[in-house]
């Protein structure tokens, strides 16, 4: 005889199994063990920063429970009351601290329990004071905020600088810059040509340097001679400076004054020399007298027998040459 289960019973058993599966899954998703023994701990926060039910509760890196519920505190207005479900086997000193932390860069929140040193343990349904730690994203944001502000200021300054450059670099300035660059290129070409020419004159420059070195060597060798020459020149200069120039000038002064007096007398017509120089008639008579005397001397020289008679044997000597005219007294 076969055992037959009515259809209604099977449907009821299936519903009960589905309910149990739902409860088990719900508790599992909330982080609560279905068959584990837990205790509840309450923590008050100022704010929860994205903490949600079923978030992990960790202590020293291990999951020891989960967040069971989050609600506004009815006892302390302005506070958020978080209910934790923690395994009873975990010993938590009553001076432990609870804080909301970020588990990853995505901002997943969890409760971090930091064990204290008290010998007394937290009991079921006791309340802890919690704190909120700055998450990694918040830390990065806080660290990046000054850099972002600096970047904004830099970009603003850069934008202003570019605007000023655009205002400065008008068409005329651009033409001037092009002209300057062209002149600079031409100067570089000229400099290269000069360098090439200088390179071609390297031998002559080397020869000139050698000659200068030789001159310096000779100058060094004749240093004693040059020193003696300079010393002699210094001695001569010293001797010249020691001459009694004032006495010499005074000695020359008296003859010069006498000569000046004589010249004044001549200019004034005083004395024979003044008469001779200033009287034209006397000058002409003296000139004629000198001319006549000159003719006489010439004639005596040409015909001495005419003026000197020497007769040794009593014979008369005739003139041997006719008289010659005397040279002109003007010659």
Secondary structure, DSSP 4 states (H G I P E B T S, - for coil): ------HHHHHHHHHHHHHHHHHHHHHHHTT--SSS-EEEEEEEES--TT--TT-EEEETTEEEEEEEEEEE-SSSTT-EEEEEEEETTS--BTT-EEEEEE-STT--EEEEEE--S-SSBPPTTEEEEEEEPPPHHHHHHHHHHHHHHHHHHHHHHHHHHHHHHHHHS-HHHHHHHHHHHHHHHHHHHHHHHHHHHHHHTHHHHHHHHHHHHHHHHHHHHTHHHHHHHHHHHHHHHHHHHHS-HHHHHHHHHHHHHHHHHHHHHHHHT-SHHHHHHH-HHHHHHHHHHHHHHHHHHHHHHH-GGGT----SSSPPPPPSS---PPPPTT-
